[in-house]
Amino acid sequence: MTQRKGVALQLDTDVQAHIGRQLRAGYTDILNQPVPDRFLDLLAELDLRQDQDDNQADSEVRKSRTR
């Protein structure tokens, strides 16, 4: 299909529905897959670093209040 300037191409509603079903089926398969261990390890490391940063920030706030 070619598109002329200023003329929008439209898909038939049946074609749109079919594409939607196919996309949902593909995404459902992906969402049902387990999260790889490497990703879980990375997320745990990020959580640990965030906790450390939060603790450090809390400590600095407490120090500044006692001055």
N, CA, C and O atoms as CSV, one atom per row, in Angstrom:
chain,resi,resn,atom,element,x,y,z
A,1,MET,N,N,0.834,-1.174,0.000
A,1,MET,CA,C,0.000,0.000,0.000
A,1,MET,C,C,0.881,1.239,0.000
A,1,MET,O,O,1.913,1.289,0.668
A,2,THR,N,N,0.473,2.192,-0.727
A,2,THR,CA,C,1.162,3.478,-0.690
A,2,THR,C,C,0.208,4.495,-0.101
A,2,THR,O,O,-1.012,4.386,-0.225
A,3,GLN,N,N,0.793,5.476,0.536
A,3,GLN,CA,C,-0.034,6.502,1.165
A,3,GLN,C,C,0.216,7.826,0.462
A,3,GLN,O,O,1.353,8.271,0.308
A,4,ARG,N,N,-0.855,8.423,0.054
A,4,ARG,CA,C,-0.743,9.732,-0.594
A,4,ARG,C,C,-0.737,10.807,0.475
A,4,ARG,O,O,-1.350,10.668,1.533
A,5,LYS,N,N,-0.038,11.868,0.172
A,5,LYS,CA,C,0.051,12.963,1.120
A,5,LYS,C,C,-1.345,13.495,1.435
A,5,LYS,O,O,-2.121,13.826,0.539
A,6,GLY,N,N,-1.646,13.570,2.749
A,6,GLY,CA,C,-2.930,14.107,3.174
A,6,GLY,C,C,-4.046,13.080,3.229
A,6,GLY,O,O,-5.135,13.396,3.709
A,7,VAL,N,N,-3.814,11.855,2.752
A,7,VAL,CA,C,-4.838,10.818,2.778
A,7,VAL,C,C,-4.418,9.755,3.796
A,7,VAL,O,O,-3.388,9.102,3.632
A,8,ALA,N,N,-5.212,9.590,4.832
A,8,ALA,CA,C,-4.888,8.612,5.870
A,8,ALA,C,C,-5.390,7.242,5.450
A,8,ALA,O,O,-6.508,7.100,4.955
A,9,LEU,N,N,-4.558,6.243,5.652
A,9,LEU,CA,C,-4.978,4.870,5.393
A,9,LEU,C,C,-5.653,4.330,6.645
A,9,LEU,O,O,-5.181,4.555,7.760
A,10,GLN,N,N,-6.754,3.620,6.457
A,10,GLN,CA,C,-7.462,3.045,7.578
A,10,GLN,C,C,-7.578,1.546,7.385
A,10,GLN,O,O,-7.790,1.052,6.278
A,11,LEU,N,N,-7.434,0.835,8.500
A,11,LEU,CA,C,-7.590,-0.611,8.463
A,11,LEU,C,C,-9.033,-0.967,8.770
A,11,LEU,O,O,-9.690,-0.308,9.577
A,12,ASP,N,N,-9.507,-1.987,8.138
A,12,ASP,CA,C,-10.834,-2.525,8.398
A,12,ASP,C,C,-10.903,-2.920,9.883
A,12,ASP,O,O,-9.899,-3.349,10.451
A,13,THR,N,N,-12.068,-2.782,10.509
A,13,THR,CA,C,-12.204,-3.105,11.933
A,13,THR,C,C,-11.891,-4.570,12.214
A,13,THR,O,O,-11.365,-4.888,13.280
A,14,ASP,N,N,-12.203,-5.467,11.282
A,14,ASP,CA,C,-11.872,-6.880,11.472
A,14,ASP,C,C,-10.355,-7.083,11.489
A,14,ASP,O,O,-9.841,-7.880,12.273
A,15,VAL,N,N,-9.650,-6.368,10.630
A,15,VAL,CA,C,-8.191,-6.457,10.588
A,15,VAL,C,C,-7.613,-5.895,11.885
A,15,VAL,O,O,-6.691,-6.478,12.455
A,16,GLN,N,N,-8.144,-4.772,12.351
A,16,GLN,CA,C,-7.685,-4.185,13.608
A,16,GLN,C,C,-7.898,-5.152,14.770
A,16,GLN,O,O,-7.018,-5.317,15.615
A,17,ALA,N,N,-9.061,-5.788,14.810
A,17,ALA,CA,C,-9.360,-6.740,15.876
A,17,ALA,C,C,-8.410,-7.928,15.824
A,17,ALA,O,O,-7.939,-8.393,16.862
A,18,HIS,N,N,-8.128,-8.419,14.628
A,18,HIS,CA,C,-7.205,-9.545,14.469
A,18,HIS,C,C,-5.801,-9.171,14.952
A,18,HIS,O,O,-5.160,-9.941,15.667
A,19,ILE,N,N,-5.334,-7.999,14.562
A,19,ILE,CA,C,-4.018,-7.536,15.003
A,19,ILE,C,C,-3.994,-7.405,16.528
A,19,ILE,O,O,-3.016,-7.787,17.170
A,20,GLY,N,N,-5.048,-6.877,17.092
A,20,GLY,CA,C,-5.135,-6.733,18.556
A,20,GLY,C,C,-5.063,-8.073,19.257
A,20,GLY,O,O,-4.370,-8.210,20.266
A,21,ARG,N,N,-5.776,-9.070,18.733
A,21,ARG,CA,C,-5.736,-10.409,19.339
A,21,ARG,C,C,-4.336,-11.012,19.257
A,21,ARG,O,O,-3.859,-11.627,20.211
A,22,GLN,N,N,-3.690,-10.833,18.118
A,22,GLN,CA,C,-2.341,-11.371,17.932
A,22,GLN,C,C,-1.341,-10.697,18.886
A,22,GLN,O,O,-0.487,-11.364,19.469
A,23,LEU,N,N,-1.455,-9.394,19.035
A,23,LEU,CA,C,-0.566,-8.673,19.952
A,23,LEU,C,C,-0.787,-9.110,21.395
A,23,LEU,O,O,0.169,-9.335,22.137
A,24,ARG,N,N,-2.061,-9.229,21.789
A,24,ARG,CA,C,-2.357,-9.675,23.154
A,24,ARG,C,C,-1.807,-11.065,23.403
A,24,ARG,O,O,-1.256,-11.329,24.472
A,25,ALA,N,N,-1.948,-11.960,22.433
A,25,ALA,CA,C,-1.442,-13.327,22.587
A,25,ALA,C,C,0.078,-13.315,22.753
A,25,ALA,O,O,0.618,-14.040,23.589
A,26,GLY,N,N,0.756,-12.507,21.970
A,26,GLY,CA,C,2.211,-12.412,22.072
A,26,GLY,C,C,2.660,-11.845,23.402
A,26,GLY,O,O,3.594,-12.354,24.020
A,27,TYR,N,N,1.989,-10.785,23.842
A,27,TYR,CA,C,2.359,-10.174,25.117
A,27,TYR,C,C,2.033,-11.093,26.287
A,27,TYR,O,O,2.772,-11.121,27.271
A,28,THR,N,N,0.950,-11.836,26.197
A,28,THR,CA,C,0.587,-12.765,27.266
A,28,THR,C,C,1.680,-13.807,27.437
A,28,THR,O,O,2.050,-14.138,28.563
A,29,ASP,N,N,2.198,-14.326,26.332
A,29,ASP,CA,C,3.292,-15.300,26.412
A,29,ASP,C,C,4.502,-14.695,27.106
A,29,ASP,O,O,5.131,-15.341,27.945
A,30,ILE,N,N,4.824,-13.471,26.760
A,30,ILE,CA,C,5.985,-12.805,27.357
A,30,ILE,C,C,5.757,-12.564,28.847
A,30,ILE,O,O,6.652,-12.811,29.656
A,31,LEU,N,N,4.582,-12.088,29.213
A,31,LEU,CA,C,4.293,-11.793,30.614
A,31,LEU,C,C,4.279,-13.048,31.485
A,31,LEU,O,O,4.547,-12.965,32.683
A,32,ASN,N,N,3.975,-14.194,30.908
A,32,ASN,CA,C,3.918,-15.435,31.675
A,32,ASN,C,C,5.277,-16.106,31.837
A,32,ASN,O,O,5.397,-17.105,32.546
A,33,GLN,N,N,6.294,-15.564,31.185
A,33,GLN,CA,C,7.634,-16.132,31.309
A,33,GLN,C,C,8.240,-15.695,32.640
A,33,GLN,O,O,7.986,-14.579,33.094
A,34,PRO,N,N,9.033,-16.553,33.268
A,34,PRO,CA,C,9.672,-16.162,34.524
A,34,PRO,C,C,10.732,-15.090,34.285
A,34,PRO,O,O,11.329,-15.009,33.211
A,35,VAL,N,N,10.947,-14.284,35.297
A,35,VAL,CA,C,11.980,-13.249,35.214
A,35,VAL,C,C,13.337,-13.952,35.329
A,35,VAL,O,O,13.544,-14.750,36.243
A,36,PRO,N,N,14.258,-13.663,34.411
A,36,PRO,CA,C,15.578,-14.307,34.475
A,36,PRO,C,C,16.292,-13.995,35.798
A,36,PRO,O,O,16.169,-12.897,36.340
A,37,ASP,N,N,17.034,-14.975,36.299
A,37,ASP,CA,C,17.754,-14.818,37.567
A,37,ASP,C,C,18.676,-13.604,37.545
A,37,ASP,O,O,18.816,-12.913,38.554
A,38,ARG,N,N,19.301,-13.343,36.411
A,38,ARG,CA,C,20.217,-12.200,36.323
A,38,ARG,C,C,19.476,-10.893,36.572
A,38,ARG,O,O,20.013,-10.000,37.228
A,39,PHE,N,N,18.261,-10.763,36.067
A,39,PHE,CA,C,17.474,-9.555,36.303
A,39,PHE,C,C,17.113,-9.435,37.784
A,39,PHE,O,O,17.164,-8.346,38.356
A,40,LEU,N,N,16.750,-10.559,38.397
A,40,LEU,CA,C,16.411,-10.544,39.820
A,40,LEU,C,C,17.624,-10.134,40.649
A,40,LEU,O,O,17.494,-9.385,41.617
A,41,ASP,N,N,18.809,-10.627,40.267
A,41,ASP,CA,C,20.041,-10.249,40.965
A,41,ASP,C,C,20.302,-8.751,40.825
A,41,ASP,O,O,20.661,-8.085,41.796
A,42,LEU,N,N,20.121,-8.231,39.626
A,42,LEU,CA,C,20.338,-6.806,39.400
A,42,LEU,C,C,19.350,-5.953,40.205
A,42,LEU,O,O,19.725,-4.928,40.775
A,43,LEU,N,N,18.096,-6.384,40.244
A,43,LEU,CA,C,17.093,-5.651,41.011
A,43,LEU,C,C,17.418,-5.674,42.505
A,43,LEU,O,O,17.257,-4.666,43.194
A,44,ALA,N,N,17.871,-6.812,42.999
A,44,ALA,CA,C,18.247,-6.910,44.410
A,44,ALA,C,C,19.428,-5.994,44.711
A,44,ALA,O,O,19.455,-5.345,45.757
A,45,GLU,N,N,20.396,-5.933,43.811
A,45,GLU,CA,C,21.546,-5.048,43.992
A,45,GLU,C,C,21.112,-3.585,43.995
A,45,GLU,O,O,21.593,-2.796,44.809
A,46,LEU,N,N,20.220,-3.226,43.103
A,46,LEU,CA,C,19.711,-1.854,43.075
A,46,LEU,C,C,18.968,-1.509,44.365
A,46,LEU,O,O,19.117,-0.408,44.894
A,47,ASP,N,N,18.170,-2.448,44.870
A,47,ASP,CA,C,17.459,-2.223,46.127
A,47,ASP,C,C,18.445,-2.010,47.273
A,47,ASP,O,O,18.250,-1.126,48.107
A,48,LEU,N,N,19.493,-2.811,47.311
A,48,LEU,CA,C,20.501,-2.700,48.359
A,48,LEU,C,C,21.181,-1.337,48.295
A,48,LEU,O,O,21.357,-0.674,49.317
A,49,ARG,N,N,21.557,-0.930,47.101
A,49,ARG,CA,C,22.202,0.385,46.944
A,49,ARG,C,C,21.262,1.512,47.331
A,49,ARG,O,O,21.683,2.489,47.951
A,50,GLN,N,N,20.004,1.383,46.974
A,50,GLN,CA,C,19.025,2.413,47.334
A,50,GLN,C,C,18.884,2.487,48.843
A,50,GLN,O,O,18.837,3.581,49.405
A,51,ASP,N,N,18.814,1.338,49.509
A,51,ASP,CA,C,18.721,1.316,50.969
A,51,ASP,C,C,19.942,1.977,51.599
A,51,ASP,O,O,19.814,2.739,52.557
A,52,GLN,N,N,21.131,1.685,51.061
A,52,GLN,CA,C,22.355,2.282,51.583
A,52,GLN,C,C,22.331,3.796,51.394
A,52,GLN,O,O,22.689,4.540,52.307
A,53,ASP,N,N,21.912,4.255,50.221
A,53,ASP,CA,C,21.824,5.692,49.952
A,53,ASP,C,C,20.814,6.363,50.888
A,53,ASP,O,O,21.060,7.455,51.400
A,54,ASP,N,N,19.677,5.697,51.104
A,54,ASP,CA,C,18.654,6.245,51.993
A,54,ASP,C,C,19.173,6.344,53.421
A,54,ASP,O,O,18.940,7.344,54.101
A,55,ASN,N,N,19.884,5.297,53.883
A,55,ASN,CA,C,20.440,5.304,55.234
A,55,ASN,C,C,21.479,6.404,55.388
A,55,ASN,O,O,21.535,7.073,56.420
A,56,GLN,N,N,22.297,6.588,54.366
A,56,GLN,CA,C,23.311,7.628,54.414
A,56,GLN,C,C,22.656,9.011,54.460
A,56,GLN,O,O,23.086,9.879,55.219
A,57,ALA,N,N,21.633,9.208,53.661
A,57,ALA,CA,C,20.925,10.486,53.648
A,57,ALA,C,C,20.261,10.741,54.997
A,57,ALA,O,O,20.292,11.865,55.499
A,58,ASP,N,N,19.659,9.705,55.589
A,58,ASP,CA,C,19.030,9.852,56.907
A,58,ASP,C,C,20.066,10.226,57.957
A,58,ASP,O,O,19.812,11.067,58.819
A,59,SER,N,N,21.224,9.601,57.880
A,59,SER,CA,C,22.298,9.878,58.822
A,59,SER,C,C,22.769,11.323,58.700
A,59,SER,O,O,23.010,11.985,59.710
A,60,GLU,N,N,22.899,11.809,57.485
A,60,GLU,CA,C,23.329,13.186,57.273
A,60,GLU,C,C,22.294,14.179,57.773
A,60,GLU,O,O,22.656,15.227,58.308
A,61,VAL,N,N,21.022,13.871,57.610
A,61,VAL,CA,C,19.957,14.751,58.103
A,61,VAL,C,C,20.020,14.803,59.622
A,61,VAL,O,O,19.911,15.881,60.206
A,62,ARG,N,N,20.196,13.655,60.272
A,62,ARG,CA,C,20.271,13.631,61.743
A,62,ARG,C,C,21.476,14.429,62.235
A,62,ARG,O,O,21.373,15.150,63.227
A,63,LYS,N,N,22.606,14.311,61.559
A,63,LYS,CA,C,23.805,15.061,61.947
A,63,LYS,C,C,23.567,16.552,61.827
A,63,LYS,O,O,23.977,17.320,62.697
A,64,SER,N,N,22.904,16.972,60.751
A,64,SER,CA,C,22.684,18.402,60.535
A,64,SER,C,C,21.707,18.971,61.561
A,64,SER,O,O,21.776,20.162,61.864
A,65,ARG,N,N,20.815,18.172,62.098
A,65,ARG,CA,C,19.856,18.635,63.101
A,65,ARG,C,C,20.507,18.825,64.460
A,65,ARG,O,O,20.055,19.651,65.253
A,66,THR,N,N,21.565,18.067,64.740
A,66,THR,CA,C,22.216,18.158,66.046
A,66,THR,C,C,23.234,19.275,66.112
A,66,THR,O,O,23.794,19.526,67.179
A,67,ARG,N,N,23.486,19.936,65.036
A,67,ARG,CA,C,24.465,21.031,65.010
A,67,ARG,C,C,23.909,22.302,65.553
A,67,ARG,O,O,24.611,23.313,65.597
